[in-house]
Amino acid sequence: MSRQINGDILANERINESDYRLVLSLPEIIDEVKPGQFLHVKCGPGVDPLLRRPLSIHQCNRDKGEIVLLYRVFGRGTELLATREVGEELDIMGPLGNGFDLTELKEKILVVGGGIGSAPLMALIERLVKLNKEVTVLIGAQNKEQLLCQDELTDLPVDFKTATNDGSAGYEGYVTGLLEQELEANEYEQIFACGPTPMLKAMQPLVSKKNIEMQLSLEERMGCGTGACLSCVCKVKVENEEGFEYRKACTDGPVFKASEVIFDE
Ligand SMILES: Cc1cc2nc3c(=O)[nH]c(=O)nc-3n(C[C@H](O)[C@H](O)[C@H](O)COP(=O)(O)OP(=O)(O)OC[C@H]3O[C@@H](n4cnc5c(N)ncnc54)[C@H](O)[C@@H]3O)c2cc1C
């Protein structure tokens, strides 16, 4: 069940040119949180901007009752969020969304993140490691400075590879190029991914060719976050006359089976 509550800001620190790490004390909801869910955050102290902004749960420390978010400053909302200080309270709704479906987990799993889309994957990876799965992680970014989760991943028993567009670390090029190499070299049974829409769209044919089950976390623009406003709808395949129907990323997603998602041309 999602709720509207205030969480104390324990940290809100810049980690590179564009990204921040925000730690919130939220013991009231900690036991409900699943990997892949998000919080709907009221970024400013007043009514500007009016709408909340969806941010994924990056990490969850159940013992301390703390939730970590990673966010990139894009516009008005995230700019204001970056000015919020330790000791202030942040108004959030959550946890929202369905999260990753972990009911039929396979043994050999590939996790792929692009840009700030790597944010929700950390909680998932930590859960997969706890369940003793064999995990390989591919993280892509514009450059070395923007590669996220490096320290956390180095401390975990996962195989971790990086791609940067400018070649400053790891594979030179998009993470989808690294994925193509990886799928040729190794067999995977299941893939989880989050990143910009063009990345997820490019992954779909690569993965379906190999017949691997994949779940995608979509980052649609979102309004209410509770299924009322329909601003975050996306197309999924169904057997009706049109061949598709609209689903809400906020309440039906943000995680969908890759085989169902229809990306617009
Ligand atoms: C389920 C979900 C989880 C998300 N998790 C994270 C996260 O963990 N960390 C993070 O940094 N961001 C995340 N996002 C994206 C984040 O919500 C947007 O970047 C944010 O709302 C932008 O708000 P703003 O006021 O700063 O920018 P705005 O002024 O609203 O927009 C500025 C720019 O950001 C782009 N933008 C706005 N919303 C989105 C969006 N949903 N996806 C992609 N681009 C967008 C716009 O096209 C515009 O160019 C998530 C989005 C969704 C739907």
The ligand as an ORCA input file, in Angstrom:
! r2SCAN-3c Opt
* xyz 0 1
  C       9.198      5.288    -12.861
  C      10.260      6.327    -13.077
  C      11.431      6.270    -12.358
  C      12.421      7.234    -12.519
  N      13.550      7.128    -11.796
  C      14.485      8.073    -11.899
  C      15.650      8.008    -11.080
  O      15.820      7.100    -10.268
  N      16.557      9.008    -11.214
  C      16.381     10.051    -12.106
  O      17.229     10.928    -12.184
  N      15.309     10.106    -12.900
  C      14.347      9.169    -12.811
  N      13.229      9.265    -13.585
  C      13.086     10.430    -14.491
  C      12.692     11.646    -13.648
  O      11.410     11.442    -13.120
  C      12.708     12.914    -14.509
  O      14.020     13.186    -14.904
  C      12.186     14.083    -13.726
  O      10.799     13.946    -13.535
  C      12.478     15.375    -14.454
  O      11.877     16.414    -13.709
  P      12.422     17.913    -13.787
  O      11.389     18.794    -13.192
  O      13.787     18.003    -13.258
  O      12.532     18.138    -15.303
  P      11.380     18.643    -16.300
  O      11.441     20.122    -16.350
  O      10.095     17.982    -15.999
  O      11.996     18.059    -17.604
  C      13.318     18.420    -17.995
  C      13.820     17.413    -19.011
  O      13.737     16.080    -18.479
  C      13.070     15.222    -19.388
  N      12.222     14.320    -18.636
  C      11.225     14.646    -17.801
  N      10.659     13.541    -17.287
  C      11.308     12.496    -17.827
  C      11.164     11.096    -17.702
  N      10.223     10.549    -16.975
  N      12.040     10.335    -18.376
  C      12.987     10.876    -19.148
  N      13.156     12.188    -19.312
  C      12.323     12.987    -18.677
  C      12.230     16.139    -20.247
  O      12.060     15.595    -21.551
  C      13.010     17.417    -20.266
  O      13.921     17.451    -21.326
  C      12.232      8.301    -13.457
  C      11.052      8.362    -14.199
  C      10.078      7.393    -14.014
  C       8.805      7.468    -14.788
*
